[in-house]
Amino acid sequence: MKITHCKLKKSLQRKLLEYFVLEVTTRSAVDILGIQPNTAIFFYRKIRLVISHHLALEADQVLRAQ
């Protein structure tokens, strides 16, 4: 699973991802980057979905190996 259909430029996506990893709040990231709050909230939600998907896949692999 990956992030698709995102209208943000790749550079802004990378910056938002960097702020997500650094645990910067969405509101702070919006203020720094000058983008719409709903856009950042939606992107953060997409990031969480991708992480959740990959963690579930990894957990399945670990359980099957036992």
N, C-alpha and C positions, 0 to 999 in steps of 0.2 A: 504494500500500500504506500502511496506517496501523495503529496499535495498536488492536486490538479485544478484546473480552471481558476487560477488565481490571477487577478488583474494587476497585482503589485509587480513592480519591476524586481528582477532577481536581486539587485543590490539592496532594496528595501526588505525583501524577504530574508536575506541573510542578516541584516541588521536586527530585524525583529526576532529572528531565531537566536541571535547572539544575546539580545536582551532577555529572552525567555530563559536561556541557559543561566544567565546571571541573576535570575529571579527578580528582574525589574518588573514592576507592575505595568499593566497595560496602559493605564493613564499616564504614567511617567514616560513610557516609550512613545506614546502619541504626542506628548508635549515636545519631546526631543526631536522626533522625526517630522512632525508637522503633518500628520495624516489624520484621517477621520477615525474617531474612536471605534465605531462599529466595524470598520475594516480591520483594525488591530485585534479586536475581540474575536472576530470570526477567524482570523489567521491563528491566533493562540488556540482556539478551539480545534482547528484542523491539526495543529501540531500535537495537541493532546491525543486526538484520535489516532494519529499515526503511531505515536509512542505506545499507546495502549494496544494497538494491533500487533506491533512488533514484540512487545512483552508477552502477549498471549501466545504468539508463535513460539517464542523461546521457551516459555513454560511447558508447552506441549512437547517440545523436543526433549526437555529435561525429564519429563515424566515418562516418555517412551523409552528413554535410555535406561531407566531403572528396572 
